Amino acid sequence: MSSGEPLLFSLASHQDSSKPPRPPPTQSNSLNCLCTNSSFSSSTYEDCEPGFSRFSNGEVFTSFGELNRDESDLSQVTGRFHSADSHFFQSFRVECPPEEKPTHRVNWSVMDRPVGDSAIEIPITSNRQDKPNKSQHIRHKSGLLEDPFSSEYEPRLVYINDPRRTNDKYEFTGNEIRTSKYTFITFLPKNLFIQFHRLAYLYFLVIAALNQLPPLAVFGRTASLFPLLFVLVVTAIKDGYEDWRRHRSDRKENNREALVFQSGEFRMKKWKNICVGEVVKIDADETIPCDIVLLGTSDPNGIAYIQTMNLDGESNLKTRYARQELICMVTENLYSGLIRCEQPNRNIYEFTAAMEFNGHRVSLGQSNIVLRGCQLKNTEWMIGVVVYAGQETKAMLNSTASPSKSSNLESYMNRETLWLSLFLFVICAVVAAGMGIWLINHTDQLDTLPYYRKKYFGHDDGKDFKYYGLGMEIFFSFLSSVIIFQIMIPISLYITMELVRLGQSYFMIGDRHMYDANSNSRFQCRSLNINEDLGQIRYVFSDKTGTLTENKMEFRKASIFGKDYGESLQDVGAPLHEITSSGPLTRQSSCKSEISIDSELARLLQRDLVGEERIAAHEFFLTLAACNTVIPVPLDDPFGGHSEAQSIEYQGESPDEQALVTAASAYGYRLVERTTGHLAIDVHGERTRLDVIGLHEFDSVRKRMSVVVRFPNNRVKVLVKGADNSMLSILDPDTGNEVNNLLQSKIREATESHLTNYSSQGLRTLVLGSRDLNEIEFKEWQEQYEEASTSIHDRTAKLRQAASLIECDLTLLGATGIEDKLQEGVPEAIESLRQAGIKVWVLTGDKQETAISIGLSCRLLTQEMQQIIINGTSESECRRLLSEAKERFLIKSGDEIRRNGSMKGAYDPKMAHVNGDSPGSGAAPLALIIDGTSLVYILDKDLESELLFELATSCKVVLCCRVAPLQKAGIVDLIKSRTCDMTLAIGDGANDVSMIQMADVGVGICGQEGRQAVMASDFAMGQFRFLKRLLLVHGHWNYQRVGYLVLYNFYRNAVFVLMLFWYILYTAYSATSALTDWSSVFYSLIYTSLPTIVVGILDKDLSHKTLLHYPKLYQAGHRHESYNFQLFWITMLDTLWQSLVIFYVPYFTFSNTCIDIWSLGSLWTLAVVILVNVHLAMDTRRWVFITHVAIWGSIVITFVSMVLIDSIPVFPNYGTIYNIGTSLTYWISILLIIILGILPRFLGKVIYQMLWPSDIQIAREAEILRKIIPKQRDTRP
């Protein structure tokens, strides 16, 4: 075969070949990141020290493309700089001084963003997410103005074991951390400043301040200040206690000790005194004090095992490495060198740096750094150098909360609040106008009225009463009315909603039905602002691997040399091999993986290495064992010792790689050792050592990974595996031999046929290839690879470019089929969501056939569905396919869809039979299947995006295959930006982060691919099937509760305000109140607040069993049954009626009596509290003990408070309740108010439920009948 001689070499023939020293950077390389349109020509620079290029005018550019200006009189500079919004260089042209930053437009078709980038924020803005805040900026000792580019993007220089030189130019922050907010001096002003950031507090402050002015003093000064002071004091006490605990925690953390290399030995030093550049030693089970780059460990291969529980919540161990070239530092205790690393940022999953020492330069990445807060496990010790300390560590930079989302219902609530504000303005204007008219008609009587009998401030000596003039009196009347009617604006509702959402989250977290025993993970509520949005979801966008499937891979099929190996998925007769493996770097308790062995393939591998078929099988499994990042860990020696007989646990971040390595081991190709410089494979008992020269990890652009290895005979080979669409395009079309070309062509055809068959069975497929590298090819690649791997900026793109040199003209080795089983309960969950009126879209990186197979397995697709497949390779073709599908199925226009509501559907089934597209009498549902290549041409074009929107919203199911991470976000944005429908995205991996952040609700799965998705999500859980309960049960309950909570608070406040308004109309429009000051203050603070919160947390209209059994009940949220504009105005009309009843029943009852104003106010106070609580009780669906206590107890508390207030002699209402409370008329009036006030609402509810019962009402009646009938059966004789 063209692949060359067999790749099997014994240890005896092994020749140790060390890597040649890396050449120093050349002049041509020092400016490799400057753009071609730079205004500086190549002739303007001179040689200077390595890594820098000096221009003739005295300016120095670093090897990273940064400009260090010695002169500031340049009028213009051009070149390239690292964009704040991406990982790529952008062209710049700066006019001095620079004033503006570039703006960026999201390009959804871009697929070259790194998969592991967890810092993706959608939508992209011009502000850098990972940029340290002002307090975290390094301080330049010279005091000069820093260049805007050099200060932010030039690499950090860390001199190993030389902290003084490291901090000579830049004074880096120390390792002392401070999580507290306040000091003893700053607590009061800073805490008040923070509290008054809330609009509610500012509103109450303004009202209280107005009440302190003599002309506007409606309430007593103390009473008007009490609500605000109460909230401020309670909050300050809470904040002070929490900050005291943070101070105590900070002191404990900062005074911990670690071993630091000083004066030739390691000495104990407090954490807070550790500096950047110092060398630190960490012993087993100790916590890492700073972000450190590994220099060496107790393991001879430089491996350390880290637990990141404190950083990202993962209990699984992760592997970190010390570069082999650096281990000599530890053995010789000679620590020196220079590290160039990126500036501090929040991304805990990426690190870019390079180290220079002893004339060598080596690259450093995420696998070489250990972050603060992690713990060293299963390793005796490790030594590293500090690169980030204190507030600049990634753990501290990630301690800030992510931006919160606001709920859809809250936006509607804000709209109604504007209506209430307008209503408040109107009634205040009515009072002010009435006051003006009354003053005009009664000016000559003002000196006889107590209200005006005070000192006069005017110029007329004939007046001895208080009078500010008609205009000012009207103005003061308006402001006084605002003070009296202040609770019409339900500012306190926002605080109430926070408490209710907190209580709802407590019960969601404690739901035992959403606990996953496999991952030992409970439901997590990471956002408290959008609980009610869970009850209105119309679209669910789901990842496939790890979300719908278990992400526990099993090797099932292999295509080698054009032949299909592997038993069918139904057959279990093959012998089983137990291989110990574990998940993503990984759980300490290993899991056993049973591998089905194909007997024919096993016999082939036992034969001598003779013949093309045998050699092909050998190279196939050798590639499986070598082309990966899996780490073999001996189980019986936690500190890395090796023996031939011991069992091995395979640890890997990718379940696919883990399955492939496990399969290779089962077939006799056992990976037994891996370091950064070599790996060892036991091939049927004979150990082979391969030198690893370079590794190109998998990314979403190339969709493949490759490793360059040198065999003991100095033969260099690149081994590649990847997705079929990326691998088949880089195979060698011409081997130079016609016979061999024909053979390879047949093998390729057979392999492609096998791939199609595997995909139709729902298997995940990979293609393997290899290529021999000659000396010239190897040198060219090595030079570019070393330059790229040691680059600080744009390393990913440069490595990708280097990979393109060798990932071409490959020889096809074969293909694999890996089974990823569906999670338990996924088909049932999807079916329930569909019945609930929720559209489920699956966005996956798998090929089309695999996605369709999984879609059928999970009941997302059905056989009767008509599939619309969009596989365009150009913009015009995509447009044509979309247009043809739209015409064929009579799809409505996008404007009509948005006008009628997307969920009503754009597909007209009544007309479908005209074109013969619908079998029988009914129209078959549509399923859209589209690939990532088509999305490249569609998402970034307005016309094509509109066509896709029209087509996709017409389909019952949408499957997107081969999509990149940003394309997933683009699909979500397609719906979110064109409709008012609520969207939910759910995924488990880093490639789902952008999608999760784009959706209205993001859900992360605690799966096998790390916790990036969980950390970016609003809610997190262990299994996809829990989504059914989350939406249908908790989402329904939360929406019903919060919707009613908002309407009830509007009603509760408005009925109180209108009662006062009717009274003012009968008091010459004067800003007075019949209620005591304290009754007015306590009404919303004490009398009626607790029942609202309790019902908002505990009320349930239906049981969870009913909601799960009848998923269609969820559609009540889609119809906005619990909160809508119509309900708001109906509530306001009811409020108007009840306020009239509250005022006029006592007015007419006591019209011919001598009742005083305070007695009337006492009656109104008690009556309105009882009425609003009876109103709440009538709407409460679930009664528990605490509900009874809250509702009826608040009435008791109101009466007791009135008795206490009326018992204070200094108050004008002293003794009122004792006098009026003995009157039977008083209590009859209250009873009459309750009956008349609640009667219209009661009759309306009865009539509506009898004539137009809702689905929820019917289900409630069915629940009641189910409870009654068994009781009747039990009572029968």
Rosetta blueprint (number, residue, H / E / L):
1 M L
2 S L
3 S L
4 G L
5 E L
6 P L
7 L L
8 L L
9 F L
10 S L
11 L H
12 A H
13 S H
14 H L
15 Q L
16 D L
17 S L
18 S L
19 K L
20 P L
21 P L
22 R L
23 P L
24 P L
25 P L
26 T L
27 Q H
28 S H
29 N H
30 S H
31 L L
32 N L
33 C L
34 L L
35 C L
36 T L
37 N L
38 S L
39 S L
40 F L
41 S L
42 S H
43 S H
44 T H
45 Y E
46 E E
47 D E
48 C L
49 E L
50 P L
51 G L
52 F E
53 S E
54 R E
55 F E
56 S L
57 N L
58 G L
59 E L
60 V E
61 F E
62 T E
63 S L
64 F L
65 G L
66 E L
67 L E
68 N E
69 R L
70 D L
71 E L
72 S L
73 D L
74 L L
75 S L
76 Q E
77 V E
78 T E
79 G E
80 R E
81 F E
82 H E
83 S L
84 A L
85 D L
86 S L
87 H L
88 F L
89 F E
90 Q E
91 S E
92 F E
93 R E
94 V E
95 E E
96 C L
97 P L
98 P L
99 E L
100 E L
101 K L
102 P L
103 T L
104 H L
105 R L
106 V L
107 N L
108 W L
109 S L
110 V L
111 M L
112 D L
113 R L
114 P L
115 V L
116 G L
117 D L
118 S L
119 A L
120 I L
121 E L
122 I L
123 P L
124 I L
125 T L
126 S L
127 N L
128 R L
129 Q L
130 D L
131 K L
132 P L
133 N L
134 K H
135 S H
136 Q H
137 H L
138 I L
139 R E
140 H E
141 K L
142 S L
143 G L
144 L L
145 L L
146 E L
147 D L
148 P L
149 F L
150 S H
151 S H
152 E H
153 Y H
154 E L
155 P L
156 R E
157 L E
158 V E
159 Y E
160 I L
161 N L
162 D L
163 P H
164 R H
165 R H
166 T H
167 N H
168 D H
169 K H
170 Y E
171 E E
172 F L
173 T L
174 G L
175 N L
176 E L
177 I L
178 R L
179 T L
180 S L
181 K L
182 Y L
183 T L
184 F L
185 I L
186 T L
187 F H
188 L H
189 P H
190 K H
191 N H
192 L H
193 F H
194 I H
195 Q H
196 F L
197 H L
198 R L
199 L H
200 A H
201 Y H
202 L H
203 Y H
204 F H
205 L H
206 V H
207 I H
208 A H
209 A H
210 L H
211 N H
212 Q H
213 L L
214 P H
215 P H
216 L H
217 A L
218 V L
219 F L
220 G L
221 R H
222 T H
223 A H
224 S H
225 L H
226 F H
227 P H
228 L H
229 L H
230 F H
231 V H
232 L H
233 V H
234 V H
235 T H
236 A H
237 I H
238 K H
239 D H
240 G H
241 Y H
242 E H
243 D H
244 W H
245 R H
246 R H
247 H H
248 R H
249 S H
250 D H
251 R H
252 K H
253 E H
254 N H
255 N L
256 R L
257 E E
258 A E
259 L E
260 V E
261 F E
262 Q E
263 S L
264 G L
265 E E
266 F E
267 R E
268 M E
269 K E
270 K E
271 W H
272 K H
273 N H
274 I L
275 C L
276 V L
277 G L
278 E L
279 V E
280 V E
281 K E
282 I E
283 D E
284 A L
285 D L
286 E L
287 T E
288 I L
289 P L
290 C L
291 D E
292 I E
293 V E
294 L E
295 L E
296 G E
297 T E
298 S L
299 D L
300 P L
301 N L
302 G L
303 I E
304 A E
305 Y E
306 I E
307 Q E
308 T L
309 M H
310 N H
311 L H
312 D H
313 G L
314 E L
315 S L
316 N L
317 L E
318 K E
319 T E
320 R E
321 Y E
322 A L
323 R L
324 Q H
325 E H
326 L H
327 I H
328 C H
329 M H
330 V H
331 T H
332 E H
333 N L
334 L L
335 Y L
336 S L
337 G L
338 L E
339 I E
340 R E
341 C E
342 E L
343 Q L
344 P L
345 N L
346 R L
347 N L
348 I L
349 Y L
350 E L
351 F L
352 T L
353 A E
354 A E
355 M E
356 E E
357 F E
358 N L
359 G L
360 H E
361 R E
362 V E
363 S E
364 L E
365 G L
366 Q H
367 S H
368 N H
369 I E
370 V E
371 L L
372 R L
373 G L
374 C L
375 Q E
376 L E
377 K E
378 N L
379 T L
380 E L
381 W E
382 M E
383 I E
384 G E
385 V E
386 V E
387 V E
388 Y E
389 A L
390 G H
391 Q H
392 E H
393 T L
394 K H
395 A H
396 M H
397 L H
398 N L
399 S L
400 T L
401 A L
402 S L
403 P L
404 S L
405 K L
406 S L
407 S L
408 N H
409 L H
410 E H
411 S H
412 Y H
413 M H
414 N H
415 R H
416 E H
417 T H
418 L H
419 W H
420 L H
421 S H
422 L H
423 F H
424 L H
425 F H
426 V H
427 I H
428 C H
429 A H
430 V H
431 V H
432 A H
433 A H
434 G H
435 M H
436 G H
437 I H
438 W H
439 L H
440 I H
441 N H
442 H L
443 T H
444 D H
445 Q H
446 L H
447 D H
448 T H
449 L L
450 P L
451 Y L
452 Y L
453 R L
454 K L
455 K L
456 Y L
457 F L
458 G L
459 H L
460 D L
461 D L
462 G L
463 K L
464 D L
465 F L
466 K L
467 Y L
468 Y L
469 G L
470 L H
471 G H
472 M H
473 E H
474 I H
475 F H
476 F H
477 S H
478 F H
479 L H
480 S H
481 S H
482 V H
483 I H
484 I H
485 F L
486 Q H
487 I H
488 M H
489 I L
490 P L
491 I L
492 S H
493 L H
494 Y H
495 I H
496 T H
497 M H
498 E H
499 L H
500 V H
501 R H
502 L H
503 G H
504 Q H
505 S H
506 Y H
507 F H
508 M H
509 I H
510 G L
511 D L
512 R H
513 H H
514 M H
515 Y L
516 D E
517 A L
518 N L
519 S L
520 N L
521 S E
522 R L
523 F L
524 Q E
525 C E
526 R L
527 S L
528 L L
529 N L
530 I L
531 N H
532 E H
533 D H
534 L H
535 G H
536 Q L
537 I E
538 R E
539 Y E
540 V E
541 F E
542 S E
543 D L
544 K L
545 T L
546 G L
547 T L
548 L L
549 T E
550 E E
551 N E
552 K E
553 M E
554 E E
555 F E
556 R E
557 K E
558 A E
559 S E
560 I E
561 F L
562 G L
563 K E
564 D E
565 Y E
566 G L
567 E L
568 S L
569 L L
570 Q L
571 D L
572 V L
573 G L
574 A L
575 P L
576 L E
577 H E
578 E E
579 I E
580 T E
581 S E
582 S E
583 G E
584 P E
585 L L
586 T L
587 R L
588 Q L
589 S L
590 S L
591 C E
592 K E
593 S E
594 E E
595 I E
596 S E
597 I L
598 D L
599 S H
600 E H
601 L H
602 A H
603 R H
604 L H
605 L H
606 Q H
607 R L
608 D L
609 L L
610 V L
611 G L
612 E H
613 E H
614 R H
615 I H
616 A H
617 A H
618 H H
619 E H
620 F H
621 F H
622 L H
623 T H
624 L H
625 A H
626 A H
627 C L
628 N L
629 T L
630 V L
631 I E
632 P E
633 V E
634 P E
635 L L
636 D L
637 D L
638 P L
639 F L
640 G L
641 G L
642 H L
643 S L
644 E L
645 A L
646 Q L
647 S L
648 I E
649 E E
650 Y E
651 Q E
652 G E
653 E L
654 S L
655 P H
656 D H
657 E H
658 Q H
659 A H
660 L H
661 V H
662 T H
663 A H
664 A H
665 S H
666 A H
667 Y L
668 G L
669 Y E
670 R E
671 L E
672 V E
673 E E
674 R E
675 T L
676 T L
677 G L
678 H E
679 L E
680 A E
681 I E
682 D E
683 V E
684 H L
685 G L
686 E E
687 R E
688 T E
689 R E
690 L E
691 D E
692 V E
693 I E
694 G E
695 L E
696 H E
697 E L
698 F L
699 D L
700 S L
701 V L
702 R L
703 K L
704 R E
705 M E
706 S E
707 V E
708 V E
709 V E
710 R E
711 F L
712 P L
713 N L
714 N L
715 R L
716 V E
717 K E
718 V E
719 L E
720 V E
721 K E
722 G E
723 A L
724 D H
725 N H
726 S H
727 M H
728 L H
729 S H
730 I H
731 L E
732 D L
733 P L
734 D L
735 T L
736 G L
737 N L
738 E H
739 V H
740 N H
741 N H
742 L H
743 L H
744 Q H
745 S H
746 K H
747 I H
748 R H
749 E H
750 A H
751 T H
752 E H
753 S H
754 H H
755 L H
756 T H
757 N H
758 Y H
759 S H
760 S H
761 Q L
762 G L
763 L L
764 R E
765 T E
766 L E
767 V E
768 L E
769 G E
770 S E
771 R E
772 D E
773 L L
774 N L
775 E H
776 I H
777 E H
778 F H
779 K H
780 E H
781 W H
782 Q H
783 E H
784 Q H
785 Y H
786 E H
787 E H
788 A H
789 S H
790 T L
791 S L
792 I L
793 H L
794 D L
795 R H
796 T H
797 A H
798 K H
799 L H
800 R H
801 Q H
802 A H
803 A H
804 S H
805 L H
806 I H
807 E L
808 C L
809 D L
810 L E
811 T E
812 L E
813 L E
814 G E
815 A E
816 T E
817 G E
818 I E
819 E E
820 D E
821 K E
822 L E
823 Q L
824 E L
825 G L
826 V H
827 P H
828 E H
829 A H
830 I H
831 E H
832 S H
833 L H
834 R H
835 Q H
836 A L
837 G L
838 I L
839 K E
840 V E
841 W E
842 V E
843 L E
844 T L
845 G L
846 D L
847 K L
848 Q H
849 E H
850 T H
851 A H
852 I H
853 S H
854 I H
855 G H
856 L H
857 S H
858 C L
859 R L
860 L L
861 L L
862 T L
863 Q L
864 E L
865 M L
866 Q E
867 Q E
868 I E
869 I E
870 I E
871 N L
872 G L
873 T L
874 S L
875 E H
876 S H
877 E H
878 C H
879 R H
880 R H
881 L H
882 L H
883 S H
884 E H
885 A H
886 K H
887 E H
888 R H
889 F L
890 L L
891 I E
892 K L
893 S L
894 G H
895 D H
896 E H
897 I H
898 R H
899 R H
900 N H
901 G L
902 S H
903 M H
904 K H
905 G L
906 A L
907 Y E
908 D L
909 P H
910 K H
911 M H
912 A H
913 H H
914 V H
915 N H
916 G L
917 D L
918 S L
919 P L
920 G L
921 S L
922 G L
923 A L
924 A L
925 P L
926 L E
927 A E
928 L E
929 I E
930 I E
931 D E
932 G H
933 T H
934 S H
935 L H
936 V H
937 Y H
938 I H
939 L L
940 D L
941 K L
942 D H
943 L H
944 E H
945 S H
946 E H
947 L H
948 L H
949 F H
950 E H
951 L H
952 A H
953 T L
954 S L
955 C L
956 K L
957 V E
958 V E
959 L E
960 C E
961 C E
962 R L
963 V L
964 A L
965 P H
966 L H
967 Q H
968 K H
969 A H
970 G H
971 I H
972 V H
973 D H
974 L H
975 I H
976 K H
977 S L
978 R L
979 T L
980 C L
981 D L
982 M E
983 T E
984 L E
985 A E
986 I E
987 G E
988 D L
989 G L
990 A H
991 N H
992 D H
993 V H
994 S H
995 M H
996 I H
997 Q H
998 M H
999 A L
1000 D L
1001 V E
1002 G E
1003 V E
1004 G E
1005 I E
1006 C L
1007 G L
1008 Q L
1009 E L
1010 G L
1011 R L
1012 Q H
1013 A H
1014 V H
1015 M H
1016 A H
1017 S L
1018 D L
1019 F E
1020 A E
1021 M E
1022 G L
1023 Q L
1024 F L
1025 R L
1026 F H
1027 L H
1028 K H
1029 R H
1030 L H
1031 L H
1032 L H
1033 V H
1034 H H
1035 G H
1036 H H
1037 W H
1038 N H
1039 Y H
1040 Q H
1041 R H
1042 V H
1043 G H
1044 Y H
1045 L H
1046 V H
1047 L H
1048 Y H
1049 N H
1050 F H
1051 Y H
1052 R H
1053 N H
1054 A H
1055 V H
1056 F H
1057 V H
1058 L H
1059 M H
1060 L H
1061 F H
1062 W H
1063 Y H
1064 I H
1065 L H
1066 Y L
1067 T L
1068 A L
1069 Y L
1070 S L
1071 A L
1072 T L
1073 S L
1074 A L
1075 L L
1076 T L
1077 D H
1078 W H
1079 S H
1080 S H
1081 V H
1082 F H
1083 Y H
1084 S H
1085 L H
1086 I H
1087 Y H
1088 T L
1089 S H
1090 L H
1091 P H
1092 T H
1093 I H
1094 V H
1095 V H
1096 G H
1097 I H
1098 L H
1099 D L
1100 K L
1101 D L
1102 L L
1103 S L
1104 H H
1105 K H
1106 T H
1107 L H
1108 L H
1109 H H
1110 Y L
1111 P H
1112 K H
1113 L H
1114 Y H
1115 Q H
1116 A H
1117 G H
1118 H H
1119 R L
1120 H L
1121 E L
1122 S L
1123 Y L
1124 N L
1125 F H
1126 Q H
1127 L H
1128 F H
1129 W H
1130 I H
1131 T H
1132 M H
1133 L H
1134 D H
1135 T H
1136 L H
1137 W H
1138 Q H
1139 S H
1140 L H
1141 V H
1142 I H
1143 F H
1144 Y H
1145 V H
1146 P H
1147 Y H
1148 F H
1149 T H
1150 F L
1151 S L
1152 N L
1153 T L
1154 C L
1155 I L
1156 D L
1157 I H
1158 W H
1159 S H
1160 L H
1161 G H
1162 S H
1163 L H
1164 W H
1165 T H
1166 L H
1167 A H
1168 V H
1169 V H
1170 I H
1171 L H
1172 V H
1173 N H
1174 V H
1175 H H
1176 L H
1177 A H
1178 M H
1179 D H
1180 T L
1181 R L
1182 R L
1183 W L
1184 V L
1185 F H
1186 I H
1187 T H
1188 H H
1189 V H
1190 A H
1191 I H
1192 W H
1193 G H
1194 S H
1195 I H
1196 V H
1197 I H
1198 T H
1199 F H
1200 V H
1201 S H
1202 M H
1203 V H
1204 L H
1205 I H
1206 D L
1207 S L
1208 I L
1209 P L
1210 V L
1211 F L
1212 P L
1213 N L
1214 Y L
1215 G L
1216 T H
1217 I H
1218 Y H
1219 N H
1220 I H
1221 G L
1222 T L
1223 S L
1224 L H
1225 T H
1226 Y H
1227 W H
1228 I H
1229 S H
1230 I H
1231 L H
1232 L H
1233 I H
1234 I H
1235 I H
1236 L H
1237 G H
1238 I H
1239 L H
1240 P H
1241 R H
1242 F H
1243 L H
1244 G H
1245 K H
1246 V H
1247 I H
1248 Y H
1249 Q H
1250 M H
1251 L H
1252 W L
1253 P L
1254 S L
1255 D H
1256 I H
1257 Q H
1258 I H
1259 A H
1260 R H
1261 E H
1262 A H
1263 E H
1264 I H
1265 L H
1266 R H
1267 K H
1268 I H
1269 I H
1270 P H
1271 K H
1272 Q H
1273 R H
1274 D H
1275 T H
1276 R L
1277 P L
